[in-house]
Amino acid sequence: RAANLLARHSPQAELARTKEKLHGLRVRLTQGLQGRIALRRRENAHARQQLTSLEARLFRAWKQDIADRREKLGRLGRLHESLSHHAVLKRGFALVRDEKGALLRSIAQAQAGAALDIEVSDGHIPARVEGARRESDKTERTRKIRGAPAGGGQGDLF
């Protein structure tokens, strides 16, 4: 019985059991590692699929954003053009500037003999002030020509 007990606990037997235990651990570790590798491959494939989908969505969103910005820029350009003084000039108005380039907004700013620059839709016209007539002077002269009463009322038709 003692010999049997000693045989089970002999270094060769302990070494064989340890070797068998290590072999079992190696098999389990290899299986676990292969399982982990397979799981990571599936996760990577799924992540790659998601990334491709997100890339396509991002590209579509980027293209739409660029198109929206171009359209907005076009609208702003048209608005700028309609609000610019060039649009007013195309409708038949003119800008009058003195020799320093300052805009003249009234007759009082125009001095006799002063050089002027008149800007119209297709260029500039140099001019010189000879005399100034106020709008009220023109209205008074028109009344005199037509025979209208000075009070501004309606004249007699008979």
C-alpha positions in Angstrom: 0.0 0.0 0.0 2.8 2.4 0.8 4.5 1.5 -2.5 1.3 2.3 -4.3 1.0 5.6 -2.5 4.6 6.5 -3.2 4.2 5.6 -6.9 1.2 8.0 -7.2 3.3 10.8 -5.6 6.5 10.1 -7.4 8.2 12.9 -9.3 7.4 11.2 -12.6 3.7 10.9 -11.7 3.6 14.6 -10.5 5.3 15.7 -13.7 2.9 13.7 -15.8 -0.1 15.2 -14.0 1.3 18.7 -14.4 2.1 18.1 -18.0 -1.5 16.9 -18.6 -2.8 19.9 -16.7 -0.7 22.3 -18.8 -1.8 20.5 -22.0 -5.5 21.1 -20.9 -4.8 24.7 -20.1 -3.0 25.2 -23.5 -6.0 23.7 -25.3 -8.4 26.0 -23.4 -6.2 29.0 -23.9 -5.9 28.3 -27.7 -9.7 27.9 -28.0 -10.3 31.1 -26.0 -7.8 33.0 -28.1 -9.4 31.7 -31.3 -12.8 32.7 -30.0 -11.5 36.2 -29.1 -10.0 36.5 -32.6 -13.2 35.5 -34.2 -15.2 37.9 -32.0 -12.8 40.8 -32.9 -13.1 39.9 -36.6 -16.9 40.1 -36.4 -16.7 43.3 -34.4 -14.3 44.8 -37.0 -16.5 43.8 -39.9 -19.5 45.4 -38.2 -17.6 48.5 -37.4 -16.3 48.7 -41.0 -19.9 48.4 -42.2 -21.0 51.2 -39.8 -18.1 53.3 -40.9 -18.9 52.9 -44.6 -22.5 53.8 -43.9 -21.5 56.9 -41.8 -19.1 57.9 -44.5 -21.8 57.8 -47.1 -24.2 59.8 -44.9 -21.5 62.3 -44.1 -20.6 62.8 -47.8 -24.3 63.3 -48.7 -24.7 65.8 -45.8 -21.5 67.6 -46.9 -22.8 67.9 -50.5 -26.1 69.1 -49.3 -24.5 71.7 -47.0 -22.3 72.9 -49.9 -25.4 73.1 -52.2 -27.4 75.0 -49.5 -24.5 77.4 -49.0 -24.2 78.1 -52.7 -27.9 78.7 -53.0 -27.8 81.1 -50.0 -24.8 82.9 -51.4 -26.6 83.2 -54.7 -29.6 84.7 -52.9 -27.4 87.1 -51.0 -25.6 88.1 -54.2 -28.9 88.9 -55.9 -30.1 90.8 -52.8 -26.8 92.8 -52.8 -27.2 93.5 -56.5 -30.8 94.7 -56.1 -29.8 96.9 -53.1 -26.7 98.4 -54.7 -26.7 101.9 -56.1 -25.9 100.4 -59.5 -29.5 99.0 -59.7 -30.8 102.5 -58.9 -28.6 103.9 -61.7 -30.0 101.4 -64.1 -33.5 102.7 -63.4 -32.5 106.1 -64.6 -31.2 107.9 -61.6 -27.7 109.5 -61.2 -25.2 110.1 -58.5 -23.7 113.6 -58.4 -20.3 114.1 -56.7 -18.2 117.2 -56.2 -14.5 117.4 -57.1 -13.6 115.8 -53.8 -15.9 112.8 -54.4 -18.5 113.8 -51.8 -22.1 113.1 -52.8 -24.3 116.2 -53.4 -27.7 115.7 -51.8 -29.1 119.2 -52.3 -28.7 122.3 -54.4 -27.2 124.2 -51.4 -24.2 122.0 -51.7 -23.5 122.9 -55.3 -21.4 126.1 -55.7 -21.4 128.0 -59.0 -18.4 127.1 -61.1 -17.7 123.9 -59.1 -16.7 120.8 -61.1 -19.1 117.8 -60.7 -18.9 114.1 -61.6 -22.3 112.6 -62.6 -22.4 108.9 -62.4 -25.0 107.1 -64.5 -25.5 103.4 -65.2 -22.9 103.0 -67.9 -20.2 105.6 -66.8 -19.4 109.1 -65.6 -20.2 112.5 -67.0 -18.0 115.5 -66.1 -20.0 118.7 -65.5 -19.7 122.2 -64.1 -22.3 124.1 -62.1 -23.5 127.2 -64.0 -26.5 128.0 -61.8 -29.0 126.1 -59.6 -32.8 126.0 -59.7 -34.7 124.7 -56.8 -37.7 122.5 -57.3 -40.0 125.2 -55.8 -38.7 127.6 -58.5 -39.6 125.1 -61.2 -43.1 124.6 -59.7 -43.7 128.4 -59.6 -42.5 128.8 -63.2 -44.9 126.0 -64.3 -47.8 127.7 -62.6 -47.0 130.9 -64.4 -46.9 129.2 -67.7 -50.1 127.3 -67.2 -51.9 130.2 -65.6 -52.5 128.3 -62.3 -53.4 130.4 -59.3 -50.5 131.0 -56.9 -52.5 129.7 -53.9 -52.2 126.2 -55.3 -56.0 125.7 -55.6 -57.9 124.5 -58.6 -58.6 127.2 -61.2 -62.0 127.9 -62.8 -62.8 125.7 -65.7 -65.3 128.3 -67.3 
